[in-house]
Amino acid sequence: MDVIREYCLLGLRFDRLVEGFVDAYTGDPALKQQVAAEAAPDPAALSRSAAALIREVAQSDLEPQRLAFLVGQLRGLEASGRSLAGEPMSFVDEVEAYFQVRPSMGDPESYASAHTALDELLPGDGSLTQRYIRYRTADEIPPDRLEDAMLAFSSALRDRVRTSYGLREQETVEYVVVTNEPWSGFNYYLGDYRSRVAVNADLPMQMSSLPHLIAHESYPGHHTERCHKEQLLVEGKQWDEQTIMLVNTPECLIAEGLADLGLRVAVGDGWGRWAQDVFADLGLHFDGERAEAITNARAPLGLINQDAALLLHDRGASQDDVVAHLCRWGLVPEIRARKSLEFLTSPLWRAYTSTYAEGYRLLGAWLDAGDEQERFRRLLDEPLTPSAIAVELAVV
C-alpha cells in the first residue's frame, strides 16, 4: 500500500464532508479528481480508514520524524470522523485528539494583573473597558489606507525574512480585502511559492494589530512556512504528505503557534518603534512604544478565546454568558465578542482556537529554552509535532 497516497486521498475525502477541511492542496490533481468523482463519503467509514492507515504507517519503514507526523495527523482525522459521525466526545478530548494538547481555562488572577497594567497605561475617564475601546478606536487604520499599509508591512517583513531565513526568488503574496468571514485574516497557499492572504474588513483594523497580522499570515508565518516545506520537504525529499494541509490536525497547532510568534522572531523587542517608522512613511501617526507596551500588558489575555470555547462546549455556558466573559476580561465591545462566537460555534473551527492559545504557549516556551532563530528555522523546515516539542521541553 502507498500510505502517502492513501493519506492524501483520505484528507481530500474529509473535504467532501466539510468544505474547508483541506486548508490547501498542491499535490497530484488526479487524486483530487478521483475523490470528486466518488460518492459522498461516510464519516464513520473515514474514521475507520484513518485507524487502519495508522497501523499501516506504523509498520512502514518511514524515518521516525516523518512517521510521527503522519500518525499524529491520522489520529486527528480518526477523531474528526468520529465527531462528524455524531459519536459523543468531550470537547477537551476532541481538542487533545486533534492537536496533542489538553486545553485548560486561564487564570483570572493573571487577567486581573493584566488589567492593572493596562489601567496604568490608559489613564483618563471611564471604565478600563471604555478607555481601552477609545484607544482601539483612535488606533484604527483609515479604510482607504489599509491596502497601502498591508503592502508596506509585507515588503518590510519580507526583506527581514529573506535575510534571516531565506526564500525562493519567485515567492509572492497577493492581498485581498474580504467581508462576512469568521476570522480576521486567512492565508490561502496556492503552491509554487504563492499565497493569497485575505484580510477581513468586517471590523476595523488597528495599526497596532496590522504588523502582527502580516507577520502571522505571510512573513515569517504561514506563507514562509509553506514555502520552506515545499522547497525542502516536497521538492527536496518528495514527502508528498506535505502537499496537503488539513484542519483539526497537529500541524495546525505548529503552524498557528509559529505564526503568532512571527513578529517576535522577525523584529523582536522594539517592534513598535519599527512599525512607527513604517507608518510614518505612509503619512500615518502611530505611537509605537505605547502600542508595544499595551500589547505586552495585554499578552496574558491571549487565553480568553480558549476560555470562551471551553465555557461554551465543555461547561455548558450560554452564548450570553460567553459574551459576558469575553467583554469582561477581553475589554472588547459586545459586537466584537459576538463576532468571536461565529468562529467558536463553527462546526469546522470550534476547537481551532486552542491552536492559537496553546500553540503560542508551547512554542514560545520552546523558543525561550534554546537558540530562538535556530529553533524557529526548525519549525519552518521540519514536520515537527506538538508532542515532539513537549518532549524536548520536558528534557530541558
Secondary structure as GFF3:
##gff-version 3
##sequence-region A 1 396
A	DSSP	alpha_helix	3	17	.	.	.	ID=ss1
A	DSSP	beta_strand	22	25	.	.	.	ID=ss2
A	DSSP	alpha_helix	29	37	.	.	.	ID=ss3
A	DSSP	alpha_helix	43	58	.	.	.	ID=ss4
A	DSSP	alpha_helix	64	84	.	.	.	ID=ss5
A	DSSP	alpha_helix	91	99	.	.	.	ID=ss6
A	DSSP	alpha_helix	108	121	.	.	.	ID=ss7
A	DSSP	alpha_helix	128	138	.	.	.	ID=ss8
A	DSSP	three_ten_helix	143	145	.	.	.	ID=ss9
A	DSSP	alpha_helix	146	164	.	.	.	ID=ss10
A	DSSP	beta_strand	172	178	.	.	.	ID=ss11
A	DSSP	beta_strand	185	191	.	.	.	ID=ss12
A	DSSP	beta_strand	194	200	.	.	.	ID=ss13
A	DSSP	alpha_helix	210	217	.	.	.	ID=ss14
A	DSSP	alpha_helix	222	229	.	.	.	ID=ss15
A	DSSP	pi_helix	230	235	.	.	.	ID=ss16
A	DSSP	alpha_helix	236	237	.	.	.	ID=ss17
A	DSSP	three_ten_helix	240	243	.	.	.	ID=ss18
A	DSSP	beta_strand	244	246	.	.	.	ID=ss19
A	DSSP	alpha_helix	250	260	.	.	.	ID=ss20
A	DSSP	alpha_helix	262	266	.	.	.	ID=ss21
A	DSSP	alpha_helix	271	281	.	.	.	ID=ss22
A	DSSP	alpha_helix	288	298	.	.	.	ID=ss23
A	DSSP	three_ten_helix	299	303	.	.	.	ID=ss24
A	DSSP	alpha_helix	304	313	.	.	.	ID=ss25
A	DSSP	alpha_helix	319	330	.	.	.	ID=ss26
A	DSSP	alpha_helix	334	344	.	.	.	ID=ss27
A	DSSP	alpha_helix	353	368	.	.	.	ID=ss28
A	DSSP	alpha_helix	372	381	.	.	.	ID=ss29
A	DSSP	alpha_helix	386	395	.	.	.	ID=ss30
###
